[in-house]
Amino acid sequence: MNKEYDNTNKGAMWRNETSTPENNQPFMQGKLNVEGKEYAIAGWREPAKDGKKARLDLKIQEPRPQEVKATNNSNTSTTDDIPF
C-alpha cells in the first residue's frame, strides 16, 4: 500500500550523531519545505545560562549541490578519437 504525502510547508530534523561541542557541527539537521521549495535546516543546542531557558538556534539555507561521484563503468570507451 503506497501512499503519497504532501510535504508542502513541513519539515523534519534528526540528531546529528557526529556533533560535539568542540566541532561546532549542528546538533540537529534536516529538510524543510516552504511553499514547495526545499531547504536544508540545521539546529545548534544552546544550554541554559544566567537563568534563561535552553534554546535551539536554527539556520535555514538552500541545499548544497550533491557531489557527483565518478563511477567506474567498464562499458565506456576510453578512446577519444585521438590519433596516437
N, C-alpha and C positions, 0 to 999 in steps of 0.2 A: 504494500500500500504506500504509494508515493504521494506526498502532499507538497504543494508549493506554498511558500510563505512570502508574505510581503514584508520585507525588512526596511521599508522606507521609514526614515526618522527613528531608527532604532540602532542600538549598538551593544557591544559586549566587550568586557575586558577580562583578562586572565592573569594570574600571578606569573611574574617573570622569575623563573627558578634560578637564573644566573645573577639576579640583582643582589648587591651587597651595599652597605653604606659607603664602602671605600671606592667602588667602581662607578658610582653616580648613574647607574642604569635605572630605568623606571621600575618601580615596584610592581606595576601592572601595565599591560599593554593590550591593544585590541583594535577593533574596527568600529567605525561609526558611519551611518548612512544619513545624510541630511538632504532632503528634497531630491533623492535619487542619486546623489553624488557620494562616492566612497571616500572616507578619510581614515587616517591612522590616528589612534588616540593612545596616549601614554599618561601614566599617573605616578607621581612620587609621593610617598608617605612622609608627612611631616609630623614628628611626635609632639605631644602636648608639652608646653613650657610656659612659664610665667602665668599660670592659672588659666591659660587658654586651652581649648579643646584641640585634640589632634585633627589634622586635616589631610586631604589628598589634593595635591596640586596637579592640574591637568594641562596637557599640551595636545593640541589638535592640529594636524597638518595633512597636506596631500600625501598619499602614499608614495614611498620611494619606488622608482622603477625596479622591477625584478631583474636580477642578473641573469644573463643568458649564458648557460653553461655549454661549453663545447662538447659535442658528442663525438665519439669515435665510431663513425659509420663506415664499415668496410665496403659498402656498396658505392661509395662516392669515388670518383676518379681523381687522382692527384695530378694528372697531366692537364696542363692549362694551355695546350697547343703552343708550347714554347719549343722552337726548333733546335733543340740540343739535347 
